[in-house]
Amino acid sequence: MKRSRFHISLQVLLTALALALATLAARAQQLIFTPLHANGIYALGERAGWTVKIPQGPVARAGAYRYEIRKNNSETIKTGVLDLSSGRTTIETTLSEPAMLYVEVTPSASLATSRLGSNVATGQKTGGAPGGSPGVIHLGAAVAPWKLEPSVPRPADFDDFWDGKLKALRQVRTNAVLTPTPTSKAGVELYVVQLDSLGSHVYGYLAKPSRDAKFPALMIFQWAGVYALQPEWATDRAAEGWLVFDVDSHDMPPSQATGVSTDYQTIGNTDRETSYFLNMYLRDTRAVDYIATRPDWDGKTIVAMGTSMGGQQSLATAGLNPKITAVIVNEPSGADSNGNLHGRKAGYPFWPSDNPQVMKTALYFDTVNFAPRIKAPVLAAMGFIDTVAPPVGIWIAVDQIPGPKEVVPMIESDHNNLTPEKQGAFVSRSKEVLENILHGGEFKPNEALTR
């Protein structure tokens, strides 16, 4: 049976009207959160929090929003409702111990169905965490983060274990094989690299300017997953003037996207001799050793750079290989692996905290325990609402680094792939640091936020 044009038009009109009303309702109830400190960092015993207001439209009824404040995204320390009948209120607390604060603001069911958008003033994304509910807003703050301590002591034989592995690695010949690879990037040469390592092989793309000169080296380590590397990740940097080695996290050619279990982080995780990360870290340091043998290296500069698991590898490699001269990491994972047992929500690799052997093994691959070995200056960015690489773990790792370091706090950012629009502080600062190093300058971290 055919429906009349009038019926169809009326249905379209009513649908459009309903959408418009929902949009107006969402805008009317949109909240603005302003941290009491612009950098989101507070001292012990200081009032930490946010002012909350509705910029326009009808005010929200009292109780339309509930909030929960969690210490290190684990222990709930305060809950309440927002009374916005006057158009503004506050969320606040005080702590007498160093910690990260993680706040979840939840609208009533009726408001949530309108699927509130991004907060205009602070950019907080609704439902930012994976699986987050519509309309839920997350906030983050730090309380005396420079005083944070590791959850558990560093293993007494940590250095002996890794020094023994490095000694064994030196007994393995590198046997470098470079295969020239076509690239559309003008003025750049590209190669697929294969190296022998201890128990596995290093693969990746090497790119360099196609001129006879010596160049500073840039090691790029990759985020989690099993995927093919894109040649332009190396060639774009080489066009700037770097000798680039984009290292595959796995023992497989860089153009290959399969061949390793996607759950590789679980492989051998009950024993430090069989953990998947053992050979990964050794491959990374072998890649650094190789780049330092090349005649086109400038003989003084090797920067390690990575995001998420790439940041994890960068910190571990800097702890294993003193040839690294600077470290630039964005939301590095792999820190505070035992945090779940000590009131701190742990992140990737999300090792199960109910298995004592896994927790014991994890300490040998935790960036917190590599940090005391790092001699190079470090630039580390963290997202204050990141649940993949929680900021508490990153702060702890940075606090253990004995040399110069600089923190880039991104108070509105979840993990980089979830809130890419909130990564500007890292993008701009890392670009500045890289350009300075590339042109012969020295990276001198601004340590104001880490002391």
Rosetta blueprint (number, residue, H / E / L):
1 M L
2 K L
3 R L
4 S L
5 R H
6 F H
7 H H
8 I H
9 S H
10 L H
11 Q H
12 V H
13 L H
14 L H
15 T H
16 A H
17 L H
18 A H
19 L H
20 A H
21 L H
22 A H
23 T H
24 L H
25 A H
26 A H
27 R H
28 A H
29 Q L
30 Q L
31 L L
32 I E
33 F E
34 T E
35 P E
36 L L
37 H L
38 A L
39 N L
40 G L
41 I E
42 Y E
43 A L
44 L L
45 G L
46 E L
47 R L
48 A E
49 G E
50 W E
51 T E
52 V E
53 K E
54 I L
55 P L
56 Q L
57 G L
58 P L
59 V L
60 A L
61 R L
62 A L
63 G L
64 A L
65 Y E
66 R E
67 Y E
68 E E
69 I E
70 R E
71 K E
72 N L
73 N L
74 S L
75 E E
76 T E
77 I E
78 K E
79 T E
80 G E
81 V E
82 L E
83 D L
84 L L
85 S L
86 S L
87 G L
88 R E
89 T E
90 T E
91 I E
92 E E
93 T E
94 T L
95 L L
96 S L
97 E L
98 P L
99 A E
100 M E
101 L E
102 Y E
103 V E
104 E E
105 V E
106 T E
107 P E
108 S L
109 A H
110 S H
111 L H
112 A H
113 T L
114 S L
115 R L
116 L L
117 G L
118 S L
119 N L
120 V L
121 A L
122 T L
123 G L
124 Q L
125 K L
126 T E
127 G L
128 G L
129 A L
130 P L
131 G L
132 G L
133 S L
134 P L
135 G L
136 V L
137 I E
138 H E
139 L E
140 G E
141 A E
142 A E
143 V E
144 A L
145 P H
146 W H
147 K H
148 L L
149 E L
150 P L
151 S L
152 V L
153 P L
154 R L
155 P L
156 A L
157 D L
158 F H
159 D H
160 D H
161 F H
162 W H
163 D H
164 G H
165 K H
166 L H
167 K H
168 A H
169 L H
170 R H
171 Q L
172 V L
173 R L
174 T L
175 N L
176 A L
177 V E
178 L E
179 T E
180 P E
181 T L
182 P L
183 T L
184 S L
185 K L
186 A L
187 G L
188 V E
189 E E
190 L E
191 Y E
192 V E
193 V E
194 Q E
195 L E
196 D E
197 S L
198 L L
199 G L
200 S L
201 H E
202 V E
203 Y E
204 G E
205 Y E
206 L E
207 A E
208 K E
209 P E
210 S L
211 R L
212 D L
213 A L
214 K L
215 F E
216 P E
217 A E
218 L E
219 M E
220 I E
221 F E
222 Q L
223 W L
224 A L
225 G L
226 V L
227 Y L
228 A L
229 L L
230 Q L
231 P L
232 E H
233 W H
234 A H
235 T H
236 D H
237 R H
238 A H
239 A H
240 E H
241 G L
242 W L
243 L E
244 V E
245 F E
246 D E
247 V E
248 D L
249 S L
250 H L
251 D L
252 M L
253 P L
254 P L
255 S L
256 Q L
257 A L
258 T L
259 G L
260 V L
261 S L
262 T L
263 D L
264 Y H
265 Q H
266 T H
267 I L
268 G L
269 N L
270 T L
271 D L
272 R L
273 E L
274 T L
275 S L
276 Y H
277 F H
278 L H
279 N H
280 M H
281 Y H
282 L H
283 R H
284 D H
285 T H
286 R H
287 A H
288 V H
289 D H
290 Y H
291 I H
292 A L
293 T L
294 R L
295 P L
296 D L
297 W E
298 D E
299 G E
300 K E
301 T E
302 I E
303 V E
304 A E
305 M E
306 G E
307 T E
308 S L
309 M H
310 G H
311 G H
312 Q H
313 Q H
314 S H
315 L H
316 A H
317 T H
318 A H
319 G H
320 L H
321 N L
322 P L
323 K L
324 I L
325 T L
326 A E
327 V E
328 I E
329 V E
330 N E
331 E L
332 P L
333 S L
334 G L
335 A L
336 D L
337 S L
338 N L
339 G H
340 N H
341 L H
342 H H
343 G L
344 R L
345 K L
346 A L
347 G L
348 Y L
349 P L
350 F L
351 W L
352 P L
353 S L
354 D L
355 N L
356 P H
357 Q H
358 V H
359 M H
360 K H
361 T H
362 A H
363 L L
364 Y L
365 F L
366 D L
367 T H
368 V H
369 N H
370 F H
371 A H
372 P H
373 R H
374 I L
375 K L
376 A L
377 P L
378 V E
379 L E
380 A E
381 A E
382 M E
383 G E
384 F L
385 I L
386 D L
387 T L
388 V L
389 A L
390 P L
391 P H
392 V H
393 G H
394 I H
395 W H
396 I H
397 A H
398 V H
399 D H
400 Q H
401 I L
402 P L
403 G L
404 P L
405 K E
406 E E
407 V E
408 V E
409 P E
410 M E
411 I L
412 E L
413 S L
414 D L
415 H L
416 N L
417 N L
418 L L
419 T L
420 P H
421 E H
422 K H
423 Q L
424 G H
425 A H
426 F H
427 V H
428 S H
429 R H
430 S H
431 K H
432 E H
433 V H
434 L H
435 E H
436 N H
437 I H
438 L H
439 H L
440 G L
441 G L
442 E L
443 F L
444 K L
445 P L
446 N L
447 E H
448 A H
449 L H
450 T H
451 R L
